[in-house]
Amino acid sequence: DGSAVAEEPTSRSHRPMDIDDESLALRDGEGDFDPTRDTT
């Protein structure tokens, strides 16, 4: 179990830019920043 738990945070810490950008955009504008949802 420890292996999986340690791998999760490690992968995220490796690319914080990608995660931060995606997480922020999705969280900040879940509907505003989602053209696919608006068009549907």
Backbone bond lengths (Angstrom), bond angles and torsions (degrees), N, CA, C in turn:
res aa  C-N    CA-C-N  psi(-1)  N-CA   C-N-CA  omega(-1)  CA-C   N-CA-C  phi
1 D - - - 1.461 - - 1.534 110.08 -
2 G 1.334 114.82 -39.65 1.470 119.63 -178.70 1.521 111.18 -59.90
3 S 1.309 115.98 -34.85 1.466 119.86 -178.28 1.531 110.68 -63.01
4 A 1.300 116.30 -46.76 1.478 120.79 -177.80 1.528 109.86 -66.52
5 V 1.309 115.88 -42.67 1.475 120.27 -177.96 1.526 110.22 -64.64
6 A 1.321 116.63 -36.90 1.469 120.73 -177.36 1.534 109.53 -77.06
7 E 1.308 116.07 -26.20 1.468 118.91 -178.58 1.532 110.85 -76.82
8 E 1.303 116.06 -33.17 1.486 119.79 -178.64 1.533 111.84 -59.51
9 P 1.317 117.67 -56.98 1.467 121.39 -178.59 1.527 111.68 -65.58
10 T 1.313 116.23 -32.56 1.468 120.56 -178.76 1.528 110.52 -63.56
11 S 1.304 116.25 -45.43 1.470 120.79 -178.27 1.532 109.41 -64.62
12 R 1.296 116.27 -36.69 1.479 120.37 -177.85 1.535 109.50 -71.59
13 S 1.292 115.73 -43.34 1.475 120.24 -177.38 1.536 109.22 -65.43
14 H 1.319 115.85 -26.74 1.466 120.42 -178.09 1.537 110.66 -67.28
15 R 1.315 116.85 -39.33 1.474 120.51 179.58 1.533 110.16 -129.06
16 P 1.311 116.36 71.04 1.471 121.70 -179.29 1.534 111.16 -69.55
17 M 1.318 115.31 -28.48 1.473 120.21 -179.55 1.531 109.93 -63.31
18 D 1.319 115.38 -49.79 1.470 120.02 -178.64 1.524 110.79 -63.63
19 I 1.315 114.51 -44.40 1.483 119.48 -177.96 1.533 109.59 -67.95
20 D 1.302 115.74 -43.02 1.475 119.82 -177.41 1.535 110.16 -65.16
21 D 1.318 114.65 -43.73 1.470 119.43 -178.72 1.528 111.07 -64.62
22 E 1.319 115.05 -46.85 1.473 119.32 -178.53 1.523 110.83 -69.90
23 S 1.312 115.37 -44.57 1.474 120.32 -177.79 1.531 109.60 -63.21
24 L 1.315 115.87 -41.86 1.469 120.42 -177.72 1.529 110.54 -67.95
25 A 1.291 115.74 -44.56 1.472 120.28 -178.33 1.528 110.20 -65.78
26 L 1.312 115.97 -41.93 1.465 120.02 -178.71 1.522 110.18 -72.13
27 R 1.306 115.81 -36.68 1.472 120.02 -177.38 1.536 110.06 -80.89
28 D 1.309 115.52 -40.67 1.471 119.40 -177.82 1.531 110.32 -69.39
29 G 1.328 115.58 -50.53 1.476 119.25 -178.69 1.512 110.90 -121.93
30 E 1.303 116.93 66.25 1.467 119.96 -178.40 1.530 110.20 -56.81
31 G 1.318 116.64 -39.99 1.461 119.69 -178.65 1.521 111.04 -105.44
32 D 1.318 115.71 -32.54 1.468 120.13 -179.23 1.522 111.27 -71.36
33 F 1.321 114.52 -40.48 1.471 120.06 -177.42 1.531 111.03 -90.63
34 D 1.337 116.35 12.98 1.469 121.03 -178.31 1.528 109.70 -120.43
35 P 1.307 117.59 89.50 1.467 122.20 -179.15 1.525 111.42 -66.21
36 T 1.321 115.88 -33.87 1.481 120.54 -179.21 1.523 110.02 -62.90
37 R 1.297 116.35 -35.04 1.474 119.83 -177.72 1.539 109.30 -75.12
38 D 1.294 116.00 -38.37 1.468 119.89 -177.37 1.537 110.75 -69.23
39 T 1.313 115.12 -39.00 1.469 120.22 -178.00 1.528 110.16 -69.41
40 T 1.290 116.49 -35.52 1.485 120.07 -176.87 1.516 111.81 -57.87
